[in-house]
Amino acid sequence: MATYTADVHWTLKDGEDFLKGRFSRGHTVSFDGGIVVPASASPHVVGKWAVEAAVDPEEMLVAALSNCHMLSFLHAARLGASASPPIEITRKGRWRKSRRASRP
């Protein structure tokens, strides 16, 4: 069995008001290989409190699914003894707010 870890780090910055929701959603996600990724909530969800240059959870989900798709393709191509050219996959995920989500 494999174990995968991700450490998420966020701190409140001077001048931000947590209780009123006036704070940056910017944070970092660190993985066991040593890479640290700037992350944030989506600007579509929290507006100006997001960090647009950072990766949001929805983007990470789309990237993870695309990554699995590509790796599955490479494995199938290798088993079929097919030479594989460089691969570039572009995927889009759509978020649609449900009517139930907006109800109190």
HUSUL-V569386 format. One record per backbone hydrogen bond with DSSP energy under -1.0 kcal/mol. CO is the residue of the C=O (numbers start at 1). NH is the residue of the N-H. E is the energy in kcal/mol with one decimal. If there is no record, write none. Layout:
# HUSUL-V569386
co: (CO & CO)
nh: (NH & NH)
e: (E & E)
This chain:
# HUSUL-V569386
co: (7 & 9 & 13 & 17 & 18 & 21 & 22 & 27 & 28 & 29 & 30 & 31 & 35 & 37 & 38 & 39 & 42 & 42 & 43 & 46 & 47 & 49 & 51 & 55 & 56 & 57 & 58 & 59 & 60 & 61 & 62 & 63 & 64 & 65 & 66 & 67 & 68 & 69 & 70 & 71 & 72 & 73 & 74 & 75 & 76 & 77 & 78 & 100)
nh: (30 & 28 & 16 & 22 & 21 & 23 & 17 & 39 & 9 & 37 & 7 & 34 & 31 & 29 & 55 & 27 & 45 & 46 & 47 & 49 & 50 & 25 & 54 & 40 & 60 & 61 & 62 & 63 & 64 & 65 & 66 & 67 & 68 & 69 & 70 & 71 & 72 & 73 & 74 & 75 & 76 & 77 & 78 & 79 & 80 & 82 & 81 & 103)
e: (-3.2 & -2.2 & -2.1 & -2.3 & -1.6 & -1.2 & -2.4 & -3.2 & -2.5 & -3.2 & -2.9 & -2.4 & -2.3 & -2.3 & -2.4 & -2.9 & -1.6 & -2.3 & -1.5 & -1.8 & -1.9 & -3.2 & -1.8 & -1.8 & -2.3 & -2.2 & -2.1 & -2.6 & -2.6 & -2.3 & -2.4 & -2.6 & -2.3 & -2.2 & -2.5 & -2.6 & -2.3 & -2.2 & -2.6 & -2.1 & -2.5 & -2.7 & -2.3 & -2.4 & -1.7 & -3.1 & -1.6 & -1.3)
